[in-house]
Amino acid sequence: MMTLKDVKDWLKEQVSADVWKIGTYDASNEKTICVRNLTSNRGKLAIGGLQNTSTAVKGVSIIVHWSKNPDETERVAQEVHALFYGQRPVIGGYQLIKCDMRSDEPISVGMDASGIYEYVIETWLTYERKE
């Protein structure tokens, strides 16, 4: 089963950030990327049960908590978004079948209390099951 750590570790190979987190992050750090769960009910069991089901779905929400420069922050968020949009990478040893993006571009969530800009990338990753 794919985990948030699998996604974070794969992203670390693709994007340069100072801080990488799973689940939650410290907003006082700039250049932080946090990978969190995104609730999903998109997985479907095949007729015959789990042993006949070839795919699974992992919902992922990626927070790009970057800097006080809105252009720089947006560019990093677009870079992360492009890694999933229309792509089929192998993450944590799992072959992705589809990245079902929630939006066509990163979602701006404005600035935090310290003036650091943030974007969110949300996707449901359909991948080939190994079990």
N, CA, C and O atoms as a GROMACS GRO file, in nm:
protein
  524
    1MET      N    1   0.084  -0.118   0.000
    1MET     CA    2   0.000   0.000   0.000
    1MET      C    3   0.088   0.125   0.000
    1MET      O    4   0.180   0.136   0.082
    2MET      N    5   0.062   0.216  -0.090
    2MET     CA    6   0.139   0.340  -0.100
    2MET      C    7   0.114   0.426   0.025
    2MET      O    8   0.002   0.433   0.076
    3THR      N    9   0.220   0.491   0.073
    3THR     CA   10   0.211   0.575   0.191
    3THR      C   11   0.251   0.719   0.159
    3THR      O   12   0.307   0.748   0.054
    4LEU      N   13   0.222   0.809   0.253
    4LEU     CA   14   0.265   0.948   0.239
    4LEU      C   15   0.417   0.958   0.231
    4LEU      O   16   0.470   1.041   0.157
    5LYS      N   17   0.485   0.874   0.306
    5LYS     CA   18   0.632   0.873   0.302
    5LYS      C   19   0.682   0.837   0.163
    5LYS      O   20   0.779   0.896   0.116
    6ASP      N   21   0.617   0.743   0.096
    6ASP     CA   22   0.654   0.708  -0.041
    6ASP      C   23   0.647   0.832  -0.131
    6ASP      O   24   0.738   0.859  -0.209
    7VAL      N   25   0.537   0.906  -0.119
    7VAL     CA   26   0.516   1.025  -0.202
    7VAL      C   27   0.620   1.131  -0.167
    7VAL      O   28   0.680   1.192  -0.256
    8LYS      N   29   0.641   1.155  -0.038
    8LYS     CA   30   0.739   1.255   0.007
    8LYS      C   31   0.879   1.220  -0.043
    8LYS      O   32   0.949   1.306  -0.095
    9ASP      N   33   0.919   1.095  -0.028
    9ASP     CA   34   1.053   1.054  -0.070
    9ASP      C   35   1.071   1.069  -0.220
    9ASP      O   36   1.179   1.108  -0.266
   10TRP      N   37   0.967   1.039  -0.298
   10TRP     CA   38   0.974   1.056  -0.443
   10TRP      C   39   0.985   1.204  -0.479
   10TRP      O   40   1.066   1.242  -0.564
   11LEU      N   41   0.904   1.287  -0.414
   11LEU     CA   42   0.908   1.431  -0.441
   11LEU      C   43   1.044   1.491  -0.408
   11LEU      O   44   1.092   1.579  -0.480
   12LYS      N   45   1.109   1.443  -0.300
   12LYS     CA   46   1.240   1.494  -0.260
   12LYS      C   47   1.343   1.475  -0.370
   12LYS      O   48   1.438   1.553  -0.380
   13GLU      N   49   1.325   1.373  -0.453
   13GLU     CA   50   1.417   1.349  -0.564
   13GLU      C   51   1.389   1.443  -0.682
   13GLU      O   52   1.474   1.459  -0.770
   14GLN      N   53   1.272   1.505  -0.684
   14GLN     CA   54   1.230   1.587  -0.797
   14GLN      C   55   1.240   1.737  -0.772
   14GLN      O   56   1.264   1.815  -0.864
   15VAL      N   57   1.221   1.778  -0.646
   15VAL     CA   58   1.210   1.920  -0.610
   15VAL      C   59   1.302   1.949  -0.492
   15VAL      O   60   1.313   1.869  -0.400
   16SER      N   61   1.366   2.064  -0.497
   16SER     CA   62   1.454   2.104  -0.387
   16SER      C   63   1.375   2.190  -0.288
   16SER      O   64   1.318   2.292  -0.324
   17ALA      N   65   1.373   2.146  -0.162
   17ALA     CA   66   1.309   2.221  -0.054
   17ALA      C   67   1.396   2.208   0.071
   17ALA      O   68   1.470   2.111   0.086
   18ASP      N   69   1.388   2.306   0.160
   18ASP     CA   70   1.468   2.302   0.283
   18ASP      C   71   1.411   2.204   0.384
   18ASP      O   72   1.486   2.135   0.454
   19VAL      N   73   1.277   2.197   0.393
   19VAL     CA   74   1.211   2.114   0.493
   19VAL      C   75   1.105   2.027   0.426
   19VAL      O   76   1.026   2.076   0.344
   20TRP      N   77   1.103   1.898   0.460
   20TRP     CA   78   1.004   1.803   0.410
   20TRP      C   79   0.929   1.745   0.528
   20TRP      O   80   0.990   1.701   0.625
   21LYS      N   81   0.798   1.744   0.522
   21LYS     CA   82   0.716   1.694   0.632
   21LYS      C   83   0.604   1.606   0.580
   21LYS      O   84   0.564   1.613   0.464
   22ILE      N   85   0.553   1.522   0.671
   22ILE     CA   86   0.434   1.441   0.646
   22ILE      C   87   0.332   1.479   0.751
   22ILE      O   88   0.363   1.483   0.870
   23GLY      N   89   0.210   1.506   0.708
   23GLY     CA   90   0.099   1.530   0.801
   23GLY      C   91   0.085   1.672   0.849
   23GLY      O   92  -0.021   1.733   0.832
   24THR      N   93   0.190   1.729   0.908
   24THR     CA   94   0.183   1.865   0.960
   24THR      C   95   0.320   1.930   0.947
   24THR      O   96   0.421   1.861   0.928
   25TYR      N   97   0.324   2.062   0.956
   25TYR     CA   98   0.452   2.133   0.940
   25TYR      C   99   0.455   2.253   1.031
   25TYR      O  100   0.352   2.300   1.080
   26ASP      N  101   0.576   2.303   1.055
   26ASP     CA  102   0.600   2.422   1.136
   26ASP      C  103   0.598   2.543   1.043
   26ASP      O  104   0.687   2.557   0.959
   27ALA      N  105   0.499   2.628   1.058
   27ALA     CA  106   0.481   2.742   0.968
   27ALA      C  107   0.593   2.845   0.980
   27ALA      O  108   0.601   2.936   0.898
   28SER      N  109   0.679   2.834   1.081
   28SER     CA  110   0.787   2.931   1.094
   28SER      C  111   0.902   2.902   0.997
   28SER      O  112   0.988   2.988   0.976
   29ASN      N  113   0.903   2.783   0.937
   29ASN     CA  114   1.007   2.748   0.840
   29ASN      C  115   0.962   2.783   0.699
   29ASN      O  116   0.851   2.750   0.659
   30GLU      N  117   1.049   2.851   0.624
   30GLU     CA  118   1.023   2.877   0.482
   30GLU      C  119   1.068   2.756   0.401
   30GLU      O  120   1.134   2.666   0.453
   31LYS      N  121   1.031   2.756   0.274
   31LYS     CA  122   1.070   2.653   0.178
   31LYS      C  123   1.042   2.512   0.231
   31LYS      O  124   1.129   2.425   0.234
   32THR      N  125   0.916   2.495   0.272
   32THR     CA  126   0.869   2.369   0.328
   32THR      C  127   0.765   2.307   0.236
   32THR      O  128   0.679   2.376   0.182
   33ILE      N  129   0.775   2.175   0.218
   33ILE     CA  130   0.672   2.100   0.146
   33ILE      C  131   0.622   1.992   0.240
   33ILE      O  132   0.700   1.915   0.297
   34CYS      N  133   0.490   1.988   0.256
   34CYS     CA  134   0.426   1.892   0.346
   34CYS      C  135   0.328   1.806   0.266
   34CYS      O  136   0.248   1.858   0.188
   35VAL      N  137   0.336   1.676   0.286
   35VAL     CA  138   0.247   1.582   0.218
   35VAL      C  139   0.147   1.529   0.320
   35VAL      O  140   0.186   1.476   0.424
   36ARG      N  141   0.017   1.545   0.289
   36ARG     CA  142  -0.089   1.501   0.380
   36ARG      C  143  -0.190   1.414   0.305
   36ARG      O  144  -0.195   1.412   0.182
   37ASN      N  145  -0.268   1.341   0.384
   37ASN     CA  146  -0.374   1.259   0.325
   37ASN      C  147  -0.487   1.348   0.272
   37ASN      O  148  -0.517   1.453   0.329
   38LEU      N  149  -0.546   1.303   0.164
   38LEU     CA  150  -0.665   1.364   0.107
   38LEU      C  151  -0.770   1.256   0.105
   38LEU      O  152  -0.753   1.153   0.040
   39THR      N  153  -0.878   1.277   0.175
   39THR     CA  154  -0.983   1.175   0.186
   39THR      C  155  -1.029   1.130   0.049
   39THR      O  156  -1.048   1.210  -0.042
   40SER      N  157  -1.046   0.999   0.037
   40SER     CA  158  -1.084   0.943  -0.092
   40SER      C  159  -1.185   0.832  -0.075
   40SER      O  160  -1.177   0.753   0.020
   41ASN      N  161  -1.279   0.826  -0.165
   41ASN     CA  162  -1.368   0.711  -0.176
   41ASN      C  163  -1.372   0.668  -0.322
   41ASN      O  164  -1.474   0.620  -0.372
   42ARG      N  165  -1.260   0.686  -0.390
   42ARG     CA  166  -1.251   0.662  -0.533
   42ARG      C  167  -1.212   0.520  -0.567
   42ARG      O  168  -1.232   0.476  -0.680
   43GLY      N  169  -1.155   0.446  -0.472
   43GLY     CA  170  -1.116   0.308  -0.499
   43GLY      C  171  -1.239   0.219  -0.511
   43GLY      O  172  -1.336   0.237  -0.436
   44LYS      N  173  -1.236   0.127  -0.601
   44LYS     CA  174  -1.349   0.036  -0.622
   44LYS      C  175  -1.300  -0.108  -0.614
   44LYS      O  176  -1.196  -0.142  -0.669
   45LEU      N  177  -1.376  -0.191  -0.545
   45LEU     CA  178  -1.345  -0.334  -0.540
   45LEU      C  179  -1.404  -0.401  -0.664
   45LEU      O  180  -1.518  -0.375  -0.703
   46ALA      N  181  -1.325  -0.488  -0.723
   46ALA     CA  182  -1.373  -0.563  -0.838
   46ALA      C  183  -1.470  -0.672  -0.790
   46ALA      O  184  -1.468  -0.712  -0.674
   47ILE      N  185  -1.553  -0.718  -0.883
   47ILE     CA  186  -1.639  -0.833  -0.852
   47ILE      C  187  -1.547  -0.949  -0.820
   47ILE      O  188  -1.453  -0.977  -0.895
   48GLY      N  189  -1.572  -1.016  -0.711
   48GLY     CA  190  -1.485  -1.125  -0.668
   48GLY      C  191  -1.395  -1.084  -0.552
   48GLY      O  192  -1.324  -1.168  -0.496
   49GLY      N  193  -1.397  -0.954  -0.516
   49GLY     CA  194  -1.325  -0.909  -0.398
   49GLY      C  195  -1.186  -0.854  -0.424
   49GLY      O  196  -1.144  -0.832  -0.538
   50LEU      N  197  -1.115  -0.834  -0.314
   50LEU     CA  198  -0.985  -0.771  -0.316
   50LEU      C  199  -0.884  -0.846  -0.403
   50LEU      O  200  -0.803  -0.784  -0.472
   51GLN      N  201  -0.888  -0.979  -0.400
   51GLN     CA  202  -0.792  -1.056  -0.480
   51GLN      C  203  -0.809  -1.034  -0.630
   51GLN      O  204  -0.717  -1.063  -0.707
   52ASN      N  205  -0.924  -0.984  -0.674
   52ASN     CA  206  -0.948  -0.954  -0.815
   52ASN      C  207  -0.936  -0.805  -0.848
   52ASN      O  208  -0.961  -0.764  -0.961
   53THR      N  209  -0.897  -0.726  -0.749
   53THR     CA  210  -0.885  -0.582  -0.767
   53THR      C  211  -0.739  -0.547  -0.796
   53THR      O  212  -0.651  -0.574  -0.714
   54SER      N  213  -0.714  -0.487  -0.911
   54SER     CA  214  -0.576  -0.463  -0.954
   54SER      C  215  -0.523  -0.324  -0.920
   54SER      O  216  -0.402  -0.301  -0.931
   55THR      N  217  -0.610  -0.231  -0.879
   55THR     CA  218  -0.565  -0.095  -0.849
   55THR      C  219  -0.612  -0.050  -0.711
   55THR      O  220  -0.704  -0.107  -0.652
   56ALA      N  221  -0.545   0.054  -0.661
   56ALA     CA  222  -0.583   0.119  -0.536
   56ALA      C  223  -0.567   0.269  -0.558
   56ALA      O  224  -0.505   0.312  -0.654
   57VAL      N  225  -0.624   0.348  -0.467
   57VAL     CA  226  -0.618   0.494  -0.479
   57VAL      C  227  -0.561   0.553  -0.351
   57VAL      O  228  -0.601   0.516  -0.240
   58LYS      N  229  -0.467   0.647  -0.366
   58LYS     CA  230  -0.410   0.721  -0.254
   58LYS      C  231  -0.440   0.868  -0.276
   58LYS      O  232  -0.394   0.926  -0.375
   59GLY      N  233  -0.516   0.929  -0.186
   59GLY     CA  234  -0.543   1.072  -0.193
   59GLY      C  235  -0.432   1.150  -0.126
   59GLY      O  236  -0.394   1.119  -0.013
   60VAL      N  237  -0.379   1.251  -0.196
   60VAL     CA  238  -0.265   1.327  -0.145
   60VAL      C  239  -0.290   1.477  -0.160
   60VAL      O  240  -0.334   1.524  -0.265
   61SER      N  241  -0.262   1.550  -0.053
   61SER     CA  242  -0.267   1.696  -0.052
   61SER      C  243  -0.126   1.745  -0.021
   61SER      O  244  -0.070   1.712   0.084
   62ILE      N  245  -0.070   1.823  -0.111
   62ILE     CA  246   0.068   1.871  -0.096
   62ILE      C  247   0.065   2.021  -0.071
   62ILE      O  248   0.013   2.098  -0.152
   63ILE      N  249   0.120   2.062   0.043
   63ILE     CA  250   0.126   2.203   0.080
   63ILE      C  251   0.264   2.255   0.043
   63ILE      O  252   0.366   2.200   0.085
   64VAL      N  253   0.267   2.363  -0.037
   64VAL     CA  254   0.392   2.431  -0.069
   64VAL      C  255   0.390   2.561   0.011
   64VAL      O  256   0.326   2.659  -0.028
   65HIS      N  257   0.461   2.561   0.123
   65HIS     CA  258   0.470   2.674   0.216
   65HIS      C  259   0.608   2.734   0.191
   65HIS      O  260   0.707   2.684   0.244
   66TRP      N  261   0.617   2.841   0.110
   66TRP     CA  262   0.747   2.870   0.051
   66TRP      C  263   0.816   2.998   0.098
   66TRP      O  264   0.912   2.991   0.174
   67SER      N  265   0.769   3.113   0.054
   67SER     CA  266   0.842   3.236   0.086
   67SER      C  267   0.747   3.356   0.084
   67SER      O  268   0.628   3.343   0.059
   68LYS      N  269   0.805   3.473   0.110
   68LYS     CA  270   0.728   3.597   0.105
   68LYS      C  271   0.719   3.652  -0.037
   68LYS      O  272   0.660   3.758  -0.059
   69ASN      N  273   0.777   3.581  -0.131
   69ASN     CA  274   0.774   3.622  -0.271
   69ASN      C  275   0.664   3.541  -0.341
   69ASN      O  276   0.679   3.420  -0.359
   70PRO      N  277   0.554   3.605  -0.381
   70PRO     CA  278   0.443   3.531  -0.439
   70PRO      C  279   0.476   3.463  -0.572
   70PRO      O  280   0.426   3.354  -0.600
   71ASP      N  281   0.560   3.526  -0.655
   71ASP     CA  282   0.596   3.466  -0.784
   71ASP      C  283   0.682   3.341  -0.764
   71ASP      O  284   0.659   3.238  -0.827
   72GLU      N  285   0.780   3.350  -0.677
   72GLU     CA  286   0.867   3.236  -0.649
   72GLU      C  287   0.785   3.118  -0.595
   72GLU      O  288   0.805   3.004  -0.636
   73THR      N  289   0.694   3.147  -0.504
   73THR     CA  290   0.610   3.043  -0.444
   73THR      C  291   0.522   2.977  -0.549
   73THR      O  292   0.510   2.855  -0.553
   74GLU      N  293   0.460   3.058  -0.634
   74GLU     CA  294   0.375   3.002  -0.739
   74GLU      C  295   0.454   2.914  -0.834
   74GLU      O  296   0.406   2.809  -0.876
   75ARG      N  297   0.574   2.955  -0.870
   75ARG     CA  298   0.657   2.877  -0.962
   75ARG      C  299   0.694   2.741  -0.904
   75ARG      O  300   0.692   2.641  -0.976
   76VAL      N  301   0.727   2.736  -0.777
   76VAL     CA  302   0.758   2.608  -0.712
   76VAL      C  303   0.633   2.520  -0.710
   76VAL      O  304   0.639   2.401  -0.738
   77ALA      N  305   0.519   2.580  -0.676
   77ALA     CA  306   0.394   2.504  -0.673
   77ALA      C  307   0.360   2.449  -0.811
   77ALA      O  308   0.313   2.336  -0.823
   78GLN      N  309   0.383   2.528  -0.916
   78GLN     CA  310   0.358   2.480  -1.052
   78GLN      C  311   0.451   2.365  -1.088
   78GLN      O  312   0.412   2.272  -1.157
   79GLU      N  313   0.575   2.372  -1.041
   79GLU     CA  314   0.672   2.265  -1.064
   79GLU      C  315   0.624   2.135  -1.001
   79GLU      O  316   0.631   2.029  -1.063
   80VAL      N  317   0.574   2.143  -0.877
   80VAL     CA  318   0.521   2.024  -0.809
   80VAL      C  319   0.397   1.972  -0.883
   80VAL      O  320   0.385   1.852  -0.907
   81HIS      N  321   0.307   2.061  -0.918
   81HIS     CA  322   0.184   2.023  -0.989
   81HIS      C  323   0.217   1.949  -1.118
   81HIS      O  324   0.154   1.848  -1.150
   82ALA      N  325   0.316   1.999  -1.193
   82ALA     CA  326   0.353   1.940  -1.322
   82ALA      C  327   0.407   1.798  -1.308
   82ALA      O  328   0.403   1.720  -1.403
   83LEU      N  329   0.458   1.764  -1.191
   83LEU     CA  330   0.509   1.628  -1.169
   83LEU      C  331   0.397   1.523  -1.171
   83LEU      O  332   0.422   1.405  -1.195
   84PHE      N  333   0.273   1.568  -1.146
   84PHE     CA  334   0.159   1.477  -1.140
   84PHE      C  335   0.064   1.493  -1.259
   84PHE      O  336   0.010   1.395  -1.309
   85TYR      N  337   0.044   1.616  -1.304
   85TYR     CA  338  -0.057   1.646  -1.405
   85TYR      C  339  -0.027   1.573  -1.536
   85TYR      O  340   0.071   1.604  -1.604
   86GLY      N  341  -0.111   1.477  -1.570
   86GLY     CA  342  -0.094   1.400  -1.693
   86GLY      C  343   0.022   1.303  -1.692
   86GLY      O  344   0.057   1.248  -1.796
   87GLN      N  345   0.081   1.279  -1.577
   87GLN     CA  346   0.198   1.193  -1.565
   87GLN      C  347   0.161   1.057  -1.506
   87GLN      O  348   0.053   1.040  -1.449
   88ARG      N  349   0.253   0.962  -1.519
   88ARG     CA  350   0.234   0.826  -1.463
   88ARG      C  351   0.365   0.776  -1.404
   88ARG      O  352   0.418   0.674  -1.449
   89PRO      N  353   0.418   0.846  -1.303
   89PRO     CA  354   0.547   0.804  -1.246
   89PRO      C  355   0.534   0.677  -1.162
   89PRO      O  356   0.424   0.631  -1.132
   90VAL      N  357   0.649   0.621  -1.127
   90VAL     CA  358   0.655   0.512  -1.030
   90VAL      C  359   0.692   0.576  -0.896
   90VAL      O  360   0.795   0.642  -0.885
   91ILE      N  361   0.606   0.557  -0.796
   91ILE     CA  362   0.627   0.616  -0.663
   91ILE      C  363   0.629   0.503  -0.562
   91ILE      O  364   0.534   0.426  -0.552
   92GLY      N  365   0.736   0.494  -0.486
   92GLY     CA  366   0.748   0.390  -0.385
   92GLY      C  367   0.737   0.250  -0.442
   92GLY      O  368   0.692   0.157  -0.375
   93GLY      N  369   0.779   0.234  -0.567
   93GLY     CA  370   0.771   0.104  -0.632
   93GLY      C  371   0.635   0.073  -0.693
   93GLY      O  372   0.616  -0.036  -0.748
   94TYR      N  373   0.542   0.166  -0.684
   94TYR     CA  374   0.407   0.146  -0.739
   94TYR      C  375   0.393   0.225  -0.869
   94TYR      O  376   0.421   0.344  -0.874
   95GLN      N  377   0.348   0.157  -0.973
   95GLN     CA  378   0.325   0.222  -1.103
   95GLN      C  379   0.192   0.297  -1.098
   95GLN      O  380   0.088   0.237  -1.074
   96LEU      N  381   0.198   0.428  -1.122
   96LEU     CA  382   0.074   0.505  -1.127
   96LEU      C  383   0.002   0.481  -1.259
   96LEU      O  384   0.065   0.476  -1.365
   97ILE      N  385  -0.128   0.466  -1.251
   97ILE     CA  386  -0.213   0.450  -1.368
   97ILE      C  387  -0.268   0.586  -1.408
   97ILE      O  388  -0.281   0.618  -1.526
   98LYS      N  389  -0.299   0.667  -1.305
   98LYS     CA  390  -0.362   0.796  -1.331
   98LYS      C  391  -0.342   0.887  -1.211
   98LYS      O  392  -0.347   0.844  -1.096
   99CYS      N  393  -0.318   1.015  -1.240
   99CYS     CA  394  -0.318   1.120  -1.137
   99CYS      C  395  -0.441   1.205  -1.163
   99CYS      O  396  -0.446   1.281  -1.259
  100ASP      N  397  -0.540   1.191  -1.078
  100ASP     CA  398  -0.666   1.263  -1.094
  100ASP      C  399  -0.657   1.392  -1.013
  100ASP      O  400  -0.684   1.393  -0.892
  101MET      N  401  -0.620   1.500  -1.081
  101MET     CA  402  -0.597   1.628  -1.015
  101MET      C  403  -0.729   1.694  -0.977
  101MET      O  404  -0.826   1.689  -1.052
  102ARG      N  405  -0.731   1.756  -0.860
  102ARG     CA  406  -0.852   1.828  -0.817
  102ARG      C  407  -0.870   1.956  -0.898
  102ARG      O  408  -0.983   2.001  -0.919
  103SER      N  409  -0.760   2.015  -0.943
  103SER     CA  410  -0.768   2.139  -1.021
  103SER      C  411  -0.660   2.138  -1.128
  103SER      O  412  -0.564   2.061  -1.121
  104ASP      N  413  -0.676   2.226  -1.226
  104ASP     CA  414  -0.582   2.233  -1.338
  104ASP      C  415  -0.453   2.305  -1.302
  104ASP      O  416  -0.358   2.305  -1.382
  105GLU      N  417  -0.448   2.364  -1.187
  105GLU     CA  418  -0.326   2.432  -1.142
  105GLU      C  419  -0.323   2.433  -0.989
  105GLU      O  420  -0.425   2.404  -0.925
  106PRO      N  421  -0.210   2.466  -0.930
  106PRO     CA  422  -0.204   2.473  -0.784
  106PRO      C  423  -0.306   2.574  -0.730
  106PRO      O  424  -0.335   2.674  -0.795
  107ILE      N  425  -0.359   2.546  -0.613
  107ILE     CA  426  -0.460   2.630  -0.550
  107ILE      C  427  -0.392   2.724  -0.451
  107ILE      O  428  -0.330   2.679  -0.355
  108SER      N  429  -0.404   2.855  -0.475
  108SER     CA  430  -0.345   2.952  -0.383
  108SER      C  431  -0.432   2.958  -0.257
  108SER      O  432  -0.554   2.970  -0.265
  109VAL      N  433  -0.368   2.950  -0.142
  109VAL     CA  434  -0.440   2.968  -0.016
  109VAL      C  435  -0.392   3.095   0.055
  109VAL      O  436  -0.414   3.113   0.175
  110GLY      N  437  -0.326   3.183  -0.022
  110GLY     CA  438  -0.286   3.313   0.031
  110GLY      C  439  -0.160   3.307   0.114
  110GLY      O  440  -0.070   3.226   0.091
  111MET      N  441  -0.156   3.395   0.214
  111MET     CA  442  -0.040   3.406   0.303
  111MET      C  443  -0.077   3.357   0.442
  111MET      O  444  -0.193   3.365   0.483
  112ASP      N  445   0.022   3.306   0.513
  112ASP     CA  446  -0.001   3.273   0.653
  112ASP      C  447   0.020   3.400   0.737
  112ASP      O  448   0.040   3.508   0.681
  113ALA      N  449   0.016   3.389   0.868
  113ALA     CA  450   0.027   3.504   0.957
  113ALA      C  451   0.164   3.573   0.946
  113ALA      O  452   0.177   3.690   0.982
  114SER      N  453   0.264   3.499   0.898
  114SER     CA  454   0.399   3.556   0.884
  114SER      C  455   0.424   3.615   0.747
  114SER      O  456   0.534   3.666   0.721
  115GLY      N  457   0.326   3.610   0.657
  115GLY     CA  458   0.342   3.664   0.523
  115GLY      C  459   0.404   3.568   0.424
  115GLY      O  460   0.448   3.609   0.317
  116ILE      N  461   0.410   3.439   0.459
  116ILE     CA  462   0.464   3.337   0.369
  116ILE      C  463   0.350   3.284   0.283
  116ILE      O  464   0.245   3.244   0.333
  117TYR      N  465   0.372   3.284   0.152
  117TYR     CA  466   0.271   3.238   0.058
  117TYR      C  467   0.264   3.086   0.056
  117TYR      O  468   0.365   3.017   0.075
  118GLU      N  469   0.143   3.035   0.033
  118GLU     CA  470   0.119   2.891   0.031
  118GLU      C  471   0.030   2.852  -0.086
  118GLU      O  472  -0.059   2.927  -0.127
  119TYR      N  473   0.057   2.734  -0.139
  119TYR     CA  474  -0.026   2.673  -0.242
  119TYR      C  475  -0.053   2.529  -0.202
  119TYR      O  476   0.024   2.468  -0.128
  120VAL      N  477  -0.163   2.475  -0.253
  120VAL     CA  478  -0.200   2.336  -0.229
  120VAL      C  479  -0.218   2.266  -0.363
  120VAL      O  480  -0.279   2.320  -0.455
  121ILE      N  481  -0.163   2.145  -0.373
  121ILE     CA  482  -0.182   2.060  -0.490
  121ILE      C  483  -0.253   1.935  -0.438
  121ILE      O  484  -0.201   1.867  -0.350
  122GLU      N  485  -0.370   1.905  -0.493
  122GLU     CA  486  -0.447   1.789  -0.448
  122GLU      C  487  -0.468   1.693  -0.564
  122GLU      O  488  -0.506   1.733  -0.674
  123THR      N  489  -0.441   1.566  -0.538
  123THR     CA  490  -0.455   1.464  -0.641
  123THR      C  491  -0.490   1.330  -0.580
  123THR      O  492  -0.455   1.300  -0.466
  124TRP      N  493  -0.558   1.249  -0.658
  124TRP     CA  494  -0.584   1.111  -0.620
  124TRP      C  495  -0.500   1.025  -0.712
  124TRP      O  496  -0.515   1.031  -0.834
  125LEU      N  497  -0.412   0.946  -0.655
  125LEU     CA  498  -0.318   0.864  -0.730
  125LEU      C  499  -0.373   0.723  -0.742
  125LEU      O  500  -0.383   0.651  -0.642
  126THR      N  501  -0.408   0.682  -0.864
  126THR     CA  502  -0.452   0.545  -0.888
  126THR      C  503  -0.329   0.466  -0.930
  126THR      O  504  -0.262   0.501  -1.028
  127TYR      N  505  -0.300   0.360  -0.856
  127TYR     CA  506  -0.179   0.283  -0.882
  127TYR      C  507  -0.207   0.134  -0.883
  127TYR      O  508  -0.309   0.087  -0.833
  128GLU      N  509  -0.113   0.060  -0.942
  128GLU     CA  510  -0.126  -0.086  -0.948
  128GLU      C  511  -0.096  -0.144  -0.810
  128GLU      O  512   0.008  -0.115  -0.750
  129ARG      N  513  -0.187  -0.225  -0.762
  129ARG     CA  514  -0.169  -0.292  -0.632
  129ARG      C  515  -0.062  -0.400  -0.647
  129ARG      O  516  -0.048  -0.460  -0.753
  130LYS      N  517   0.011  -0.424  -0.541
  130LYS     CA  518   0.110  -0.532  -0.537
  130LYS      C  519   0.058  -0.651  -0.458
  130LYS      O  520   0.100  -0.764  -0.482
  131GLU      N  521  -0.030  -0.626  -0.365
  131GLU     CA  522  -0.077  -0.730  -0.274
  131GLU      C  523  -0.171  -0.826  -0.346
  131GLU      O  524  -0.221  -0.920  -0.285
   0.00000   0.00000   0.00000
